[in-house]
C-alpha cells in the first residue's frame, strides 16, 4: 500500500512524459482527469492544491510553459452535498472552472488574440468553443493573420476563444439548453430546478 494519492502518481507521470517528449521536440496534447475530488464534502479537492501548484511551478522552472498552453477545466461545479442545495451552489454547478495559461511570447506575437482572450473572460462560452480553440491552437504556427478560423466540419455555433465572442451571445445562439442557461431565469424553471429550490 502506498502513501501516494492517485493524483501524485498522475502528476509524476506527467513530469516524466513531458520531460521525455520535450527532448524529441514534437508537439503533444495531454489530458489528465482527476476524479478524487468527485465527492460531496468538497474538501478533498483542496488536498490536491499544493501538488498541482508544485507541478505548475515545475513546468515553469523547466521552461515548459514557454511553449505550452495549459488549460484547466471542470465538467461541472459541485453537484452533491448541502452546498448544491443553495442558489450559489446551483450557479457554480452550471458555471464550471475554465483557466487557460498562455506563454507570454505567444501573447506578444498575437496581440489581437491576447485581447480576444481578455475580452472573452466575460463572454458566454461552451465546451464546443473550447474544442474549437484546441483545433485553432493545433494549427500553430500557421494561424491565419486575419485571426479568422473557419470550422467547416463542426457546428456553426462553436467559436474559438482566440476569436472575439460577443457579450450579447445568448444561450440559444450557443446551443445551451434552457436548463443549463444561467443568463436568464430559465434555470429556475420547475422542469430544470430541483424541487427544493422551486
C-alpha positions as CSV (number, residue, x, y, z in Angstrom):
1,X,0.0,0.0,0.0
2,X,1.4,3.4,-1.0
3,X,1.1,6.7,0.8
4,X,0.8,8.5,-2.5
5,X,-2.5,9.7,-3.8
6,X,-3.7,8.9,-7.3
7,X,-3.1,12.4,-8.4
8,X,0.5,12.3,-7.2
9,X,1.1,9.3,-9.5
10,X,-0.6,11.1,-12.4
11,X,1.5,14.3,-11.8
12,X,4.7,12.3,-11.6
13,X,3.8,10.5,-14.8
14,X,3.1,13.9,-16.5
15,X,6.5,15.2,-15.4
16,X,8.2,12.1,-16.9
17,X,6.2,12.2,-20.1
18,X,6.7,15.9,-20.6
19,X,10.5,15.7,-20.0
20,X,10.9,12.7,-22.3
21,X,8.8,14.2,-25.2
22,X,10.4,17.6,-24.8
23,X,13.7,16.0,-25.8
24,X,12.1,14.9,-29.1
25,X,11.0,18.4,-30.0
26,X,7.5,17.3,-31.0
27,X,4.1,18.8,-30.1
28,X,2.0,17.0,-27.6
29,X,-1.5,17.1,-26.2
30,X,-2.2,15.6,-22.8
31,X,-5.4,15.2,-20.8
32,X,-5.3,14.4,-17.2
33,X,-8.5,13.6,-15.3
34,X,-8.5,13.9,-11.5
35,X,-11.6,12.1,-10.1
36,X,-10.7,12.1,-6.4
37,X,-12.5,15.4,-5.7
38,X,-15.7,13.9,-7.1
39,X,-17.3,13.6,-3.7
40,X,-19.9,15.5,-1.7
41,X,-17.9,17.3,1.0
42,X,-15.9,19.4,-1.5
43,X,-13.0,19.2,0.9
44,X,-10.9,16.5,-0.9
45,X,-10.3,18.8,-3.9
46,X,-8.2,21.2,-1.7
47,X,-5.9,18.3,-0.8
48,X,-4.5,18.5,-4.4
49,X,-3.8,22.2,-4.3
50,X,-0.2,22.1,-3.2
51,X,0.7,19.2,-5.5
52,X,-0.9,20.9,-8.5
53,X,0.8,24.2,-7.7
54,X,4.2,22.4,-7.4
55,X,3.5,20.8,-10.8
56,X,2.8,24.1,-12.5
57,X,5.8,25.6,-10.8
58,X,7.9,22.7,-12.1
59,X,6.6,23.3,-15.7
60,X,7.6,27.0,-15.3
61,X,11.1,26.3,-13.8
62,X,11.8,23.7,-16.5
63,X,10.8,26.1,-19.3
64,X,7.9,24.0,-20.5
65,X,5.4,26.9,-20.1
66,X,7.3,28.9,-22.6
67,X,5.8,26.7,-25.4
68,X,2.7,25.2,-23.7
69,X,-0.9,26.3,-23.3
70,X,-2.1,24.9,-20.0
71,X,-5.9,24.5,-19.7
72,X,-7.6,23.5,-16.5
73,X,-11.3,22.8,-16.8
74,X,-14.1,21.2,-14.8
75,X,-17.0,19.5,-16.4
76,X,-19.4,21.0,-13.8
77,X,-19.3,22.6,-10.4
78,X,-20.3,20.8,-7.3
79,X,-23.5,18.8,-7.7
80,X,-23.9,16.9,-4.4
81,X,-23.7,17.8,-0.8
82,X,-25.5,20.5,1.1
83,X,-23.9,23.4,-0.8
84,X,-25.5,22.3,-4.0
85,X,-28.9,22.9,-2.5
86,X,-28.3,26.6,-2.4
87,X,-28.7,29.2,-5.2
88,X,-24.9,29.9,-5.3
89,X,-24.3,26.1,-5.4
90,X,-26.6,25.7,-8.3
91,X,-25.0,28.5,-10.2
92,X,-21.5,27.2,-9.6
93,X,-22.7,23.8,-10.9
94,X,-23.7,25.5,-14.1
95,X,-20.5,27.7,-14.3
96,X,-17.6,25.3,-14.1
97,X,-13.9,26.3,-13.9
98,X,-12.0,27.3,-17.0
99,X,-8.5,28.6,-16.7
100,X,-6.1,29.0,-19.6
101,X,-2.4,29.9,-19.2
102,X,-0.7,31.0,-22.4
103,X,3.0,31.7,-23.0
104,X,3.9,35.4,-22.8
105,X,5.8,35.1,-26.1
106,X,2.7,33.8,-27.8
107,X,0.5,36.6,-26.5
108,X,3.1,39.2,-27.6
109,X,3.2,37.7,-31.1
110,X,-0.6,37.6,-31.4
111,X,-1.8,40.8,-29.6
112,X,-5.3,40.5,-31.2
113,X,-5.7,37.0,-29.8
114,X,-4.5,38.2,-26.4
115,X,-7.1,41.0,-26.5
116,X,-9.8,38.4,-27.5
117,X,-8.8,36.1,-24.6
118,X,-9.1,39.0,-22.2
119,X,-12.5,40.1,-23.7
120,X,-13.8,36.5,-23.6
121,X,-13.3,36.2,-19.9
122,X,-16.7,37.8,-19.5
123,X,-18.3,36.1,-22.5
124,X,-20.6,33.1,-22.6
125,X,-18.6,30.1,-23.8
126,X,-19.2,26.3,-24.1
127,X,-17.3,23.1,-24.5
128,X,-17.8,23.5,-28.2
129,X,-15.8,26.7,-28.1
130,X,-13.0,25.0,-26.1
131,X,-12.9,22.3,-28.7
132,X,-12.7,25.0,-31.5
133,X,-9.9,26.6,-29.5
134,X,-7.9,23.4,-29.4
135,X,-8.4,23.0,-33.1
136,X,-7.3,26.6,-33.6
137,X,-4.2,26.0,-31.4
138,X,-3.4,22.8,-33.3
139,X,-2.8,25.0,-36.5
140,X,0.0,26.9,-34.8
141,X,2.2,28.4,-36.1
142,X,0.1,28.6,-39.2
143,X,-2.6,30.7,-37.6
144,X,-4.2,33.0,-40.2
145,X,-3.2,36.6,-39.9
146,X,-6.8,37.6,-40.1
147,X,-7.4,35.5,-37.0
148,X,-10.5,34.0,-38.6
149,X,-10.9,30.4,-38.1
150,X,-13.4,28.6,-40.3
151,X,-14.5,25.2,-39.0
152,X,-16.5,23.7,-41.9
153,X,-16.7,20.2,-40.2
154,X,-18.2,21.4,-36.9
155,X,-21.4,23.0,-35.8
156,X,-21.6,26.7,-36.8
157,X,-22.2,27.9,-33.3
158,X,-18.7,27.0,-32.0
159,X,-16.3,29.9,-31.7
160,X,-12.6,29.6,-30.9
161,X,-11.8,31.6,-27.7
162,X,-8.9,33.1,-29.7
163,X,-11.6,35.0,-31.6
164,X,-13.9,37.6,-30.0
165,X,-17.2,36.3,-28.6
166,X,-19.9,38.8,-28.3
167,X,-21.0,39.9,-24.8
168,X,-24.5,39.6,-26.2
169,X,-24.3,35.9,-27.1
170,X,-27.3,34.1,-25.9
171,X,-27.7,30.5,-24.6
172,X,-29.9,29.9,-27.6
173,X,-27.2,31.1,-30.0
174,X,-24.6,29.0,-28.2
175,X,-26.9,26.0,-28.2
176,X,-27.1,25.8,-24.4
177,X,-30.2,24.0,-23.2
178,X,-32.5,26.2,-21.1
179,X,-31.9,24.0,-18.1
180,X,-28.3,24.9,-18.1
181,X,-28.6,28.6,-19.1
182,X,-27.7,31.0,-16.3
183,X,-28.2,34.1,-18.4
184,X,-31.9,34.3,-17.7
185,X,-34.4,32.8,-15.2
186,X,-34.8,29.6,-17.2
187,X,-32.7,27.7,-14.6
188,X,-35.4,28.4,-12.0
189,X,-38.0,26.7,-14.1
190,X,-39.5,23.8,-12.3
191,X,-38.5,21.4,-15.1
192,X,-34.8,22.3,-14.6
193,X,-34.5,23.2,-10.9
194,X,-34.5,20.6,-8.2
195,X,-37.8,20.6,-6.1
196,X,-36.1,22.1,-3.1
197,X,-35.3,25.4,-5.0
198,X,-38.6,25.7,-6.8
